[in-house]
Amino acid sequence: MGIRSENIMPNERFEEYLETILYITKKNAGPARTSQIAEELNLSSPSVTEMVQKLSESGYIEYTPYHGVTLTDKGLTEALRIKRRHQLLETFLVDVLGADPKIAHKEACEMEHSISDSTLEKMCAFMGHPEVCPDGNPIGQGECCPTEPPGASYRDYIPLSELKEGERGTIKVISLTREIKDRLSSIGLIPDQEIQVKRKQRQGTLSITTMGTEVAVGKDIASKIMVQSLVDVNNN
């Protein structure tokens, strides 16, 4: 079943093509060749050419024979939506259910086309709006994800590693894998938690207090934890 109007979402086959084209164009840093799409999807070149023409007619891609395929703004939006669905499903299967990553990837490919948006957003909220998937790639934000507080934006935050001894801050963003975030959570390092840097050692390790307990955090980890300095907040 093809697309009859712009208000009808692409079917599973269309979605697979858009997701594949997004992957290849990023890898190529340029247009995706139809031969690459055919190889990735394990399909014949004539079948790919036929579908590419349909996608072009529907406004999802720009296709120039002998040059390649690129996503339009409309196609990119849809491809990123599909990619996020896959990443959230894969994260849920691995981090919540403990599934093997390879199996989770395969099953997420099948589930991403059928799960409803409302159920997906509930899963995202249940997992605490994860920022990276099991393979370490960032997950895009959805409608359910919390927005920045009034008067603050991401550029107002600084890495925890940049706080000086004695300075305080509030954790806002943790850009690490789920496994590491779980370990940090167990020692009280979670979003919206106030912390204070007690000591900074020469090799970059920070001794900080959180929830009344002093813990040590390595420089590499601290550089991926974004905080809002309470010094800046109090001065505003």
C-alpha positions in Angstrom: 0.0 0.0 0.0 1.6 3.3 -1.1 1.0 6.8 0.0 -2.2 8.4 -1.2 -1.8 11.8 0.4 0.6 13.7 2.5 -1.6 13.1 5.6 -1.0 9.3 5.4 2.1 8.1 7.1 4.6 5.8 5.2 4.0 2.1 5.7 6.6 -0.3 7.1 8.4 -0.7 3.8 8.7 3.1 3.3 10.0 3.5 6.8 12.7 0.8 6.3 13.9 2.7 3.2 14.0 6.1 4.9 15.9 4.7 7.9 18.4 3.0 5.6 18.9 6.1 3.5 19.5 8.1 6.6 22.2 5.6 7.7 23.9 5.5 4.4 23.9 9.2 3.7 25.5 9.8 7.1 28.1 7.1 6.5 28.8 8.5 3.0 28.6 12.2 4.1 26.7 12.5 0.8 24.1 10.8 -1.4 23.2 7.1 -1.0 23.7 5.0 -4.1 20.8 2.7 -5.0 23.3 -0.2 -5.1 24.1 0.6 -1.4 20.4 0.6 -0.5 19.9 -2.7 -2.3 22.8 -4.3 -0.5 21.8 -3.0 2.9 18.2 -4.2 2.5 19.1 -7.3 0.7 16.9 -6.4 -2.3 17.3 -6.3 -6.1 18.4 -3.1 -7.7 15.2 -2.9 -9.8 13.1 -3.2 -6.7 15.0 -0.4 -5.0 14.9 1.9 -8.0 11.1 1.4 -8.1 10.7 2.3 -4.4 13.1 5.2 -4.6 11.0 6.7 -7.4 7.8 6.4 -5.2 9.6 8.0 -2.3 10.7 10.8 -4.6 7.2 11.3 -5.9 5.9 11.5 -2.3 8.4 14.2 -1.4 10.5 12.2 1.0 13.7 12.1 -1.0 15.5 13.7 -4.0 16.7 11.2 -6.5 19.0 11.9 -9.4 19.9 8.8 -11.5 23.6 7.9 -11.5 24.1 10.4 -8.7 22.2 9.1 -5.7 19.5 9.7 -3.1 19.2 12.4 -0.4 16.5 13.0 2.1 14.3 16.1 1.9 13.4 18.0 5.0 10.2 16.0 5.1 12.1 12.7 4.7 14.7 13.6 7.3 12.0 14.4 9.9 10.4 11.0 9.3 13.6 9.1 9.2 14.7 10.7 12.6 11.3 9.8 14.0 11.8 6.2 13.0 15.4 6.1 14.3 14.2 7.4 17.7 11.6 4.7 17.9 14.2 2.0 17.2 16.6 3.4 19.7 14.0 3.7 22.5 12.8 0.1 21.9 16.4 -1.2 21.8 17.2 0.7 25.0 14.1 -0.7 26.7 14.9 -4.3 25.7 18.5 -4.1 26.8 18.4 -1.9 29.9 15.0 -2.8 31.3 14.5 -6.4 30.2 18.1 -7.4 30.0 17.9 -8.7 26.5 21.1 -9.5 24.5 22.0 -6.4 22.4 22.1 -8.3 19.1 18.7 -9.8 19.7 17.4 -6.5 20.9 18.5 -4.7 17.7 16.8 -7.3 15.5 13.5 -7.2 17.5 13.5 -3.4 17.7 13.6 -3.4 13.9 10.4 -5.4 13.8 8.6 -3.5 16.7 9.4 0.0 15.6 6.9 -0.1 12.8 3.9 -1.2 14.9 4.2 0.3 18.4 2.0 3.4 19.0 3.4 6.8 19.7 1.6 7.0 23.0 3.1 3.7 24.2 6.5 4.7 23.0 6.4 8.0 24.9 5.3 6.1 28.1 8.3 3.8 27.7 10.6 6.8 27.3 9.2 8.4 30.4 9.4 5.1 32.3 13.1 4.9 31.5 13.7 8.5 32.6 14.0 9.9 29.1 17.3 8.2 28.1 19.8 10.2 26.2 21.9 7.5 24.7 21.0 4.0 23.3 23.0 0.8 24.1 25.5 1.5 21.3 26.3 4.9 22.7 24.6 7.0 20.1 22.4 10.0 21.2 18.6 9.6 21.3 16.6 12.5 20.0 14.0 14.2 22.3 10.3 13.5 22.0 7.2 15.3 23.1 7.3 13.5 26.4 10.8 14.7 27.2 11.2 17.5 29.8 12.0 20.9 28.3 14.5 23.3 29.7 13.4 25.3 32.8 12.4 29.0 32.3 15.4 31.2 32.1 17.8 28.4 31.5 19.1 26.6 28.4 21.7 24.0 27.6 24.3 26.6 26.9 23.9 27.9 30.5 25.2 24.5 31.8 28.9 23.6 32.3 30.6 20.3 32.7 30.9 19.2 36.3 34.7 19.0 35.7 34.8 22.8 35.4 33.4 23.5 38.8 36.1 24.8 41.2 36.7 23.5 44.8 33.9 24.7 47.0 31.5 25.5 44.2 28.0 24.1 44.1 25.8 23.1 41.2 22.7 21.3 40.2 23.0 18.3 37.8 21.0 18.9 34.6 22.2 16.5 31.9 24.1 13.2 32.0 25.3 12.2 28.6 26.5 8.7 29.3 25.4 5.1 28.7 22.6 3.7 30.7 24.9 1.4 32.5 27.1 4.3 33.8 24.0 6.4 34.6 22.7 3.5 36.7 26.0 3.4 38.6 25.9 7.2 39.1 22.3 7.0 40.3 23.3 4.5 43.0 25.7 7.1 44.5 23.2 9.9 44.3 24.3 11.6 41.0 21.0 12.1 39.3 19.3 15.0 37.4 18.2 18.0 39.6 20.4 16.8 42.5 22.5 19.5 44.1 26.2 18.7 44.5 29.4 20.5 45.8 33.0 20.0 44.8 35.1 19.4 47.9 38.5 18.6 46.3 40.1 18.4 42.8 43.1 16.1 42.5 45.9 16.6 40.0 44.8 13.8 37.7 41.4 15.4 37.4 39.4 13.2 39.8 36.8 15.2 41.8 35.6 14.5 45.3 32.1 15.8 45.6 29.3 15.7 48.1 25.8 14.6 47.2 22.9 13.7 49.5 25.3 14.1 52.4 27.8 11.6 51.1 31.3 12.3 49.6 32.0 10.4 46.4 34.8 10.4 43.8 34.2 11.0 40.1 36.8 10.6 37.4 37.5 13.5 35.0 36.1 11.7 31.9 32.8 11.0 33.7 32.6 14.5 35.2 33.1 16.0 31.7 29.9 14.3 30.5 27.8 15.6 33.5 26.4 19.0 32.8 25.5 21.2 35.8 24.0 24.6 36.4 26.3 26.5 38.6 24.5 27.7 41.8 26.9 30.7 41.9 25.5 31.9 38.6 21.9 31.3 39.7 22.3 33.2 43.0 23.9 36.1 41.2 21.0 36.4 38.7 
